[in-house]
Amino acid sequence: MRVSCLLAGLSLMLLSISVQQASAQLAPHVNKLKPFTTDGCSVWIDGTVTNPYLWRHCCVAHDIAYWIGGTNLQRNQADEDLLACVSDVGGKAMGNYMYFFVSTGGGPFLMTPYRWGYGWDFLEQGRPRGYKVPTAAEWDQINALLPLAEKTIAEDAIKHPARVKK
């Protein structure tokens, strides 16, 4: 059963890449930035049992960097910032644990919703976007969507407070 699910998933991913490649050959592709989204600490917990959102704000700040993308050096800095933030509020062990997984599993060449540069289409002109400095036109898109991103972050902080109210 698991093998068939894996094969189906791989088939869908290959089909998606093929369709995107075919459409890229028909017309020049302008990569349009999607609005910022966050799910907190993707596929991980946002805090402890007593403080369920204790380090979520660290992950949300990390998400904004991952949404925009950029160079490998910028990604390393975002991951180190996450390490420092989580270590500060949740302890060094939790910080190291999260750092290991984001630094090994958040690369731009994985088709995941939490990859580096997730705000952009995975493929550009038939190839993965990868590590790429946003162009001036892309920065215009980023700057246009930043106020909405900041609103999303503020709403997330209200909905998921770092400290439990007593």
N, CA, C and O of each residue as an XYZ file, in Angstrom:
664
protein
N       0.824     -1.193      0.000
C       0.000      0.000      0.000
C       0.870      1.259      0.000
O       0.635      2.178     -0.785
N       1.878      1.300      0.884
C       2.727      2.490      0.961
C       3.514      2.687     -0.326
O       3.710      3.821     -0.762
N       3.968      1.599     -0.939
C       4.730      1.707     -2.184
C       3.852      2.296     -3.271
O       4.304      3.153     -4.031
N       2.594      1.851     -3.360
C       1.705      2.371     -4.395
C       1.405      3.847     -4.156
O       1.297      4.603     -5.121
N       1.268      4.280     -2.916
C       1.055      5.692     -2.607
C       2.277      6.512     -3.001
O       2.148      7.605     -3.550
N       3.458      5.981     -2.719
C       4.694      6.663     -3.079
C       4.811      6.790     -4.594
O       5.171      7.849     -5.106
N       4.508      5.708     -5.307
C       4.572      5.741     -6.772
C       3.553      6.717     -7.347
O       3.848      7.435     -8.302
N       2.360      6.747     -6.770
C       1.342      7.694     -7.236
C       1.807      9.128     -7.002
O       1.639      9.984     -7.870
N       2.389      9.391     -5.839
C       2.895     10.725     -5.541
C       4.012     11.143     -6.477
O       4.040     12.276     -6.955
N       4.930     10.227     -6.737
C       6.024     10.526     -7.669
C       5.498     10.765     -9.077
O       5.980     11.652     -9.781
N       4.508      9.977     -9.488
C       3.911     10.144    -10.820
C       3.267     11.518    -10.946
O       3.438     12.197    -11.959
N       2.524     11.929     -9.914
C       1.893     13.252     -9.948
C       2.932     14.369     -9.994
O       2.749     15.361    -10.699
N       4.031     14.204     -9.236
C       5.078     15.215     -9.241
C       5.717     15.312    -10.630
O       5.948     16.412    -11.131
N       6.002     14.164    -11.250
C       6.594     14.170    -12.590
C       5.640     14.770    -13.616
O       6.066     15.500    -14.511
N       4.357     14.464    -13.488
C       3.364     15.028    -14.393
C       3.299     16.538    -14.229
O       3.228     17.270    -15.216
N       3.321     17.009    -12.978
C       3.286     18.441    -12.708
C       4.497     19.139    -13.321
O       4.367     20.203    -13.925
N       5.665     18.541    -13.164
C       6.879     19.122    -13.746
C       6.776     19.142    -15.266
O       7.153     20.128    -15.899
N       6.270     18.064    -15.855
C       6.128     17.991    -17.315
C       5.184     19.067    -17.833
O       5.470     19.719    -18.837
N       4.060     19.253    -17.150
C       3.092     20.268    -17.560
C       3.704     21.660    -17.434
O       3.543     22.493    -18.326
N       4.410     21.915    -16.323
C       5.035     23.219    -16.158
C       6.116     23.450    -17.207
O       6.269     24.566    -17.703
N       6.872     22.396    -17.551
C       7.894     22.535    -18.580
C       7.266     22.815    -19.932
O       7.756     23.661    -20.681
N       6.185     22.114    -20.254
C       5.509     22.314    -21.531
C       4.961     23.725    -21.629
O       5.090     24.366    -22.672
N       4.351     24.223    -20.558
C       3.806     25.578    -20.590
C       4.928     26.605    -20.645
O       4.750     27.675    -21.227
N       6.072     26.304    -20.055
C       7.206     27.226    -20.084
C       7.744     27.375    -21.504
O       8.272     28.428    -21.863
N       7.612     26.320    -22.314
C       8.112     26.378    -23.677
C       7.150     27.132    -24.592
O       7.568     27.648    -25.629
N       5.861     27.206    -24.226
C       4.880     27.881    -25.056
C       4.976     29.394    -24.954
O       4.823     30.091    -25.957
N       5.221     29.902    -23.784
C       5.269     31.344    -23.577
C       6.280     31.654    -22.486
O       6.504     30.836    -21.595
N       6.893     32.835    -22.551
C       7.810     33.204    -21.484
C       7.060     33.251    -20.150
O       5.959     33.793    -20.058
N       7.670     32.683    -19.138
C       7.029     32.588    -17.831
C       7.481     33.733    -16.945
O       8.675     33.950    -16.740
N       6.514     34.454    -16.428
C       6.800     35.474    -15.441
C       6.419     34.879    -14.102
O       5.254     34.563    -13.861
N       7.391     34.728    -13.242
C       7.149     34.125    -11.941
C       6.470     35.148    -11.051
O       7.039     36.198    -10.749
N       5.256     34.839    -10.635
C       4.470     35.754     -9.808
C       4.480     35.263     -8.362
O       4.155     34.111     -8.076
N       4.857     36.156     -7.467
C       4.932     35.835     -6.046
C       3.531     35.642     -5.479
O       2.648     36.483     -5.651
N       3.353     34.514     -4.800
C       2.084     34.242     -4.124
C       2.079     34.977     -2.782
O       3.141     35.233     -2.213
N       0.895     35.318     -2.275
C       0.836     35.981     -0.966
C       1.483     35.115      0.117
O       1.478     33.886      0.038
N       2.037     35.784      1.126
C       2.703     35.105      2.229
C       1.717     34.229      2.992
O       0.582     34.624      3.259
N       2.175     33.044      3.331
C       1.422     32.136      4.193
C       2.375     31.569      5.232
O       3.585     31.500      5.020
N       1.805     31.166      6.351
C       2.599     30.497      7.380
C       1.746     29.435      8.050
O       0.539     29.601      8.229
N       2.390     28.358      8.411
C       1.727     27.331      9.217
C       2.504     27.143     10.523
O       2.409     26.104     11.177
N       3.265     28.164     10.881
C       4.093     28.067     12.082
C       5.301     27.193     11.797
O       5.980     27.374     10.786
N       5.562     26.271     12.663
C       6.724     25.384     12.515
C       6.306     24.175     11.670
O       5.873     23.152     12.200
N       6.441     24.310     10.385
C       5.994     23.293      9.425
C       6.390     21.890      9.864
O       7.544     21.630     10.204
N       5.426     21.009      9.849
C       5.558     19.595     10.227
C       6.296     19.385     11.555
O       6.982     18.382     11.750
N       6.139     20.346     12.452
C       6.709     20.207     13.785
C       5.848     20.984     14.769
O       4.961     21.734     14.360
N       6.098     20.813     16.053
C       5.330     21.500     17.073
C       5.763     22.960     17.205
O       6.908     23.307     16.915
N       4.825     23.815     17.649
C       5.086     25.245     17.784
C       5.518     25.642     19.189
O       5.826     26.809     19.433
N       5.547     24.688     20.113
C       5.906     24.993     21.484
C       5.803     23.757     22.359
O       5.824     22.624     21.880
N       5.692     24.008     23.646
C       5.634     22.923     24.635
C       4.183     22.623     25.001
O       3.265     23.295     24.530
N       3.985     21.629     25.828
C       2.639     21.294     26.297
C       2.044     22.467     27.075
O       0.875     22.804     26.886
N       2.831     23.086     27.940
C       2.322     24.189     28.758
C       2.289     25.524     28.010
O       1.494     26.400     28.353
N       3.131     25.690     27.006
C       3.162     26.894     26.157
C       3.159     26.445     24.691
O       4.208     26.417     24.048
N       1.981     26.094     24.166
C       1.917     25.453     22.849
C       2.404     26.299     21.673
O       2.627     25.765     20.587
N       2.571     27.600     21.868
C       3.060     28.465     20.778
C       4.354     29.173     21.156
O       4.649     30.247     20.630
N       5.113     28.594     22.044
C       6.284     29.240     22.638
C       7.286     29.748     21.599
O       7.769     30.874     21.719
N       7.602     28.958     20.602
C       8.596     29.384     19.603
C       7.987     29.534     18.208
O       8.724     29.620     17.226
N       6.674     29.568     18.106
C       6.019     29.738     16.807
C       6.488     31.033     16.128
O       6.728     31.046     14.921
N       6.617     32.117     16.896
C       7.049     33.384     16.297
C       8.414     33.246     15.613
O       8.686     33.935     14.629
N       9.263     32.370     16.126
C      10.568     32.128     15.497
C      10.363     31.518     14.105
O      11.024     31.894     13.136
N       9.437     30.578     14.039
C       9.155     29.890     12.773
C       8.491     30.825     11.771
O       8.773     30.759     10.574
N       7.609     31.698     12.257
C       6.934     32.645     11.367
C       7.954     33.626     10.777
O       7.895     33.944      9.590
N       8.876     34.098     11.597
C       9.950     34.970     11.092
C      10.800     34.216     10.068
O      11.214     34.787      9.060
N      11.054     32.949     10.327
C      11.802     32.091      9.409
C      11.024     31.926      8.103
O      11.611     31.916      7.021
N       9.700     31.796      8.213
C       8.859     31.628      7.026
C       8.939     32.824      6.088
O       8.911     32.650      4.870
N       9.035     34.017      6.622
C       9.088     35.195      5.744
C      10.348     35.149      4.881
O      10.307     35.486      3.697
N      11.456     34.735      5.472
C      12.696     34.597      4.693
C      12.555     33.495      3.653
O      12.990     33.655      2.513
N      11.953     32.386      4.038
C      11.766     31.262      3.118
C      10.773     31.605      2.013
O      10.914     31.121      0.891
N       9.786     32.418      2.305
C       8.812     32.858      1.304
C       9.516     33.648      0.194
O       9.256     33.433     -0.990
N      10.396     34.551      0.584
C      11.110     35.388     -0.386
C      12.188     34.598     -1.119
O      12.332     34.723     -2.336
N      12.944     33.789     -0.388
C      14.057     33.062     -1.005
C      15.269     33.951     -1.179
O      15.383     34.996     -0.538
N      16.170     33.534     -2.043
C      17.406     34.275     -2.276
C      18.581     33.321     -2.402
O      18.444     32.218     -2.931
N      19.717     33.747     -1.919
C      20.951     32.972     -2.059
C      21.059     31.893     -0.985
O      20.316     31.898     -0.004
N      21.982     30.986     -1.184
C      22.276     29.960     -0.193
C      22.775     30.601      1.105
O      22.432     30.145      2.195
N      23.573     31.642      0.991
C      24.069     32.356      2.166
C      22.905     32.964      2.963
O      22.912     32.919      4.193
N      21.911     33.528      2.273
C      20.744     34.093      2.954
C      19.932     32.994      3.642
O      19.408     33.196      4.738
N      19.832     31.849      3.004
C      19.124     30.730      3.631
C      19.850     30.275      4.892
O      19.225     30.040      5.925
N      21.180     30.154      4.802
C      21.957     29.754      5.983
C      21.736     30.730      7.128
O      21.621     30.317      8.282
N      21.676     32.030      6.816
C      21.454     33.044      7.852
C      20.055     32.894      8.460
O      19.892     32.996      9.676
N      19.054     32.652      7.618
C      17.683     32.455      8.124
C      17.626     31.239      9.050
O      16.969     31.278     10.090
N      18.312     30.165      8.671
C      18.326     28.956      9.502
C      19.059     29.200     10.822
O      18.638     28.705     11.868
N      20.152     29.959     10.775
C      20.886     30.288     12.002
C      20.067     31.209     12.901
O      20.130     31.101     14.126
N      19.294     32.118     12.295
C      18.410     32.983     13.082
C      17.332     32.146     13.780
O      16.991     32.412     14.932
N      16.800     31.143     13.090
C      15.828     30.242     13.700
C      16.464     29.496     14.870
O      15.867     29.388     15.941
N      17.660     28.989     14.666
C      18.391     28.294     15.728
C      18.530     29.177     16.962
O      18.258     28.734     18.078
N      18.948     30.410     16.769
C      19.150     31.332     17.894
C      17.834     31.640     18.607
O      17.778     31.642     19.836
N      16.785     31.896     17.842
C      15.497     32.250     18.432
C      14.907     31.086     19.223
O      14.496     31.259     20.371
N      14.865     29.908     18.617
C      14.298     28.744     19.306
C      15.155     28.371     20.513
O      14.619     28.024     21.565
N      16.462     28.437     20.374
C      17.353     28.143     21.515
C      17.095     29.097     22.665
O      17.131     28.701     23.830
N      16.836     30.355     22.337
C      16.599     31.367     23.363
C      15.320     31.091     24.147
O      15.315     31.221     25.371
N      14.244     30.716     23.474
C      12.963     30.527     24.176
C      12.664     29.076     24.530
O      11.930     28.814     25.483
N      13.222     28.126     23.776
C      12.885     26.720     23.999
C      14.038     25.841     24.424
O      13.850     24.654     24.688
N      15.227     26.408     24.493
C      16.399     25.639     24.890
C      17.259     25.239     23.712
O      16.785     25.094     22.586
N      18.530     25.066     24.002
C      19.517     24.760     22.959
C      19.225     23.439     22.251
O      19.420     23.343     21.039
N      18.767     22.428     22.970
C      18.493     21.125     22.349
C      17.394     21.250     21.294
O      17.524     20.712     20.195
N      16.305     21.964     21.628
C      15.217     22.141     20.656
C      15.694     22.976     19.476
O      15.355     22.685     18.329
N      16.471     24.003     19.749
C      17.012     24.829     18.674
C      17.864     24.010     17.718
O      17.721     24.126     16.501
N      18.749     23.182     18.262
C      19.612     22.340     17.425
C      18.797     21.325     16.626
O      19.083     21.064     15.457
N      17.793     20.765     17.264
C      16.938     19.783     16.595
C      16.244     20.417     15.384
O      16.273     19.865     14.284
N      15.627     21.573     15.596
C      14.922     22.247     14.511
C      15.897     22.711     13.425
O      15.606     22.604     12.234
N      17.042     23.222     13.840
C      18.048     23.678     12.876
C      18.479     22.529     11.960
O      18.608     22.709     10.750
N      18.697     21.361     12.538
C      19.103     20.210     11.737
C      18.076     19.915     10.647
O      18.430     19.706      9.487
N      16.809     19.899     11.030
C      15.787     19.525     10.062
C      15.513     20.608      9.028
O      15.278     20.278      7.865
N      15.533     21.883      9.396
C      15.309     22.912      8.375
C      16.518     23.036      7.453
O      16.367     23.305      6.261
N      17.702     22.843      7.996
C      18.894     22.981      7.155
C      19.063     21.790      6.211
O      19.714     21.916      5.173
N      18.490     20.646      6.555
C      18.594     19.486      5.660
C      17.346     19.288      4.803
O      17.433     18.683      3.734
N      16.185     19.781      5.243
C      14.949     19.492      4.520
C      14.251     20.672      3.896
O      13.183     20.499      3.309
N      14.805     21.868      3.994
C      14.108     23.044      3.472
C      14.703     23.621      2.211
O      14.437     24.771      1.864
N      15.508     22.832      1.521
C      16.187     23.343      0.326
C      15.245     23.704     -0.810
O      14.097     23.261     -0.837
N      15.731     24.508     -1.748
C      14.887     24.981     -2.848
C      14.622     23.935     -3.935
O      13.812     24.169     -4.832
N      15.288     22.804     -3.863
C      15.135     21.801     -4.914
C      14.153     20.702     -4.531
O      13.996     19.725     -5.263
N      13.492     20.858     -3.386
C      12.468     19.913     -2.956
C      11.097     20.539     -3.214
O      10.871     21.695     -2.857
N      10.192     19.796     -3.822
C       8.855     20.331     -4.109
C       7.980     20.240     -2.863
O       7.027     19.462     -2.821
N       8.302     21.023     -1.869
C       7.520     21.039     -0.640
C       6.929     22.434     -0.452
O       7.449     23.406     -1.000
N       5.849     22.537      0.316
C       5.257     23.865      0.542
C       6.070     24.727      1.497
O       5.726     25.888      1.720
N       7.150     24.175      2.069
C       7.980     24.931      3.005
C       9.416     25.073      2.508
O      10.319     25.356      3.294
N       9.628     24.878      1.220
C      10.984     24.973      0.663
C      11.462     26.425      0.624
O      10.663     27.354      0.740
N      12.750     26.607      0.463
C      13.343     27.930      0.300
C      12.766     28.547     -0.971
O      12.824     27.945     -2.044
N      12.210     29.747     -0.844
C      11.607     30.424     -1.985
C      10.204     29.926     -2.299
O       9.784     29.973     -3.455
N       9.467     29.447     -1.292
C       8.160     28.833     -1.547
C       7.110     29.806     -2.077
O       6.070     29.371     -2.572
N       7.355     31.093     -1.987
C       6.410     32.067     -2.535
C       6.396     32.093     -4.052
O       5.438     32.568     -4.662
N       7.457     31.582     -4.659
C       7.584     31.571     -6.117
C       7.244     30.186     -6.656
O       7.266     29.202     -5.918
N       6.929     30.117     -7.946
C       6.730     28.812     -8.585
C       8.003     27.994     -8.452
O       9.108     28.536     -8.473
N       7.839     26.695     -8.317
C       8.988     25.802     -8.184
C       9.864     25.856     -9.439
O      11.090     25.912     -9.353
N       9.214     25.839    -10.601
C       9.962     25.847    -11.862
C       9.937     27.220    -12.516
O       8.920     27.914    -12.510
N      11.069     27.589    -13.073
C      11.188     28.774    -13.916
C      11.846     28.338    -15.210
O      12.960     27.814    -15.210
N      11.148     28.558    -16.310
C      11.651     28.166    -17.627
C      12.084     26.708    -17.642
O      13.111     26.354    -18.221
N      11.277     25.866    -16.990
C      11.511     24.428    -17.009
C      12.529     23.905    -16.021
O      12.797     22.704    -15.987
N      13.109     24.797    -15.206
C      14.109     24.371    -14.224
C      13.707     24.849    -12.831
O      13.005     25.851    -12.696
N      14.149     24.136    -11.798
C      13.856     24.627    -10.443
C      14.438     26.023    -10.231
O      15.540     26.321    -10.692
N      13.697     26.864     -9.539
C      14.160     28.226     -9.252
C      15.465     28.193     -8.476
O      16.376     28.970     -8.759
N      15.563     27.308     -7.508
C      16.805     27.153     -6.753
C      17.143     28.370     -5.920
O      16.263     29.079     -5.433
N      18.438     28.595     -5.766
C      18.923     29.770     -5.048
C      19.034     30.888     -6.062
O      19.813     30.799     -7.010
N      18.265     31.930     -5.867
C      18.246     33.016     -6.840
C      17.991     34.334     -6.136
O      17.053     34.458     -5.348
N      18.825     35.309     -6.421
C      18.601     36.656     -5.907
C      17.399     37.219     -6.646
O      17.381     37.216     -7.877
N      16.391     37.705     -5.922
C      15.242     38.297     -6.614
C      15.676     39.470     -7.490
O      16.523     40.278     -7.105
N      15.078     39.541     -8.668
C      15.347     40.644     -9.593
C      14.664     41.909     -9.077
O      13.904     41.858     -8.110
N      14.935     43.032     -9.718
C      14.288     44.291     -9.330
C      12.770     44.170     -9.485
O      12.021     44.647     -8.631
N      12.319     43.543    -10.556
C      10.875     43.357    -10.758
C      10.283     42.443     -9.684
O       9.155     42.654     -9.240
N      11.046     41.428     -9.266
C      10.578     40.542     -8.201
C      10.541     41.284     -6.858
O       9.642     41.054     -6.049
N      11.508     42.166     -6.622
C      11.479     42.963     -5.388
C      10.270     43.883     -5.371
O       9.723     44.168     -4.306
N       9.847     44.350     -6.542
C       8.621     45.155     -6.596
C       7.431     44.322     -6.118
O       6.573     44.814     -5.385
N       7.390     43.056     -6.539
C       6.317     42.167     -6.092
C       6.413     41.915     -4.581
O       5.403     41.950     -3.877
N       7.624     41.662     -4.093
C       7.835     41.406     -2.667
C       7.361     42.613     -1.856
O       6.599     42.471     -0.901
N       7.821     43.793     -2.248
C       7.468     45.009     -1.513
C       5.973     45.297     -1.566
O       5.405     45.830     -0.612
N       5.338     44.948     -2.677
C       3.888     45.151     -2.788
C       3.122     44.216     -1.849
O       2.069     44.586     -1.330
N       3.647     43.007     -1.628
C       2.958     42.027     -0.785
C       3.391     42.060      0.682
O       2.748     41.433      1.524
N       4.460     42.774      1.000
C       4.939     42.821      2.389
C       3.915     43.369      3.391
O       3.814     42.828      4.492
N       3.152     44.421      3.057
C       2.150     44.877      4.036
C       1.119     43.792      4.375
O       0.719     43.661      5.531
N       0.697     43.030      3.393
C      -0.230     41.922      3.642
C       0.456     40.829      4.470
O      -0.170     40.223      5.339
N       1.740     40.580      4.198
C       2.502     39.593      4.971
C       2.606     40.034      6.426
O       2.437     39.223      7.336
N       2.884     41.310      6.646
C       2.986     41.827      8.011
C       1.648     41.721      8.740
O       1.611     41.437      9.937
N       0.558     41.947      8.022
C      -0.778     41.790      8.613
C      -1.019     40.327      8.994
O      -1.549     40.042     10.068
N      -0.632     39.406      8.117
C      -0.770     37.971      8.392
C       0.031     37.588      9.630
O      -0.448     36.825     10.469
N       1.245     38.112      9.749
C       2.104     37.822     10.902
C       1.475     38.365     12.184
O       1.469     37.679     13.206
N       0.945     39.591     12.141
C       0.316     40.190     13.319
C      -0.918     39.383     13.741
O      -1.131     39.152     14.932
N      -1.725     38.956     12.772
C      -2.909     38.153     13.080
C      -2.512     36.792     13.650
O      -3.169     36.276     14.554
N      -1.444     36.220     13.122
C      -0.966     34.931     13.616
C      -0.499     35.058     15.072
O      -0.740     34.164     15.884
N       0.164     36.162     15.394
C       0.649     36.372     16.767
C      -0.510     36.510     17.750
O      -0.406     36.066     18.894
N      -1.605     37.115     17.320
C      -2.789     37.242     18.189
C      -3.464     35.885     18.347
O      -3.871     35.508     19.446
N      -3.578     35.168     17.257
C      -4.253     33.861     17.275
C      -3.444     32.800     18.021
O      -4.010     31.886     18.621
N      -2.114     32.930     17.977
C      -1.209     31.946     18.590
C      -0.227     32.649     19.528
O       0.957     32.756     19.210
N      -0.702     33.126     20.678
C       0.195     33.871     21.595
C       1.287     32.965     22.160
O       1.070     31.781     22.413
N       2.456     33.552     22.347
C       3.603     32.779     22.839
C       3.432     32.332     24.283
O       4.030     31.333     24.682
N       2.653     33.024     25.062
C       2.427     32.666     26.455
C       0.952     32.341     26.658
O       0.074     33.014     26.119
N       0.700     31.320     27.428
C      -0.674     30.948     27.763
C      -1.229     31.947     28.753
O      -0.596     32.255     29.763
N      -2.436     32.462     28.453
C      -3.083     33.391     29.387
C      -3.596     32.616     30.591
O      -4.147     31.526     30.441
N      -3.417     33.171     31.785
C      -3.884     32.504     33.012
C      -5.112     33.182     33.556
O      -5.646     32.761     34.582
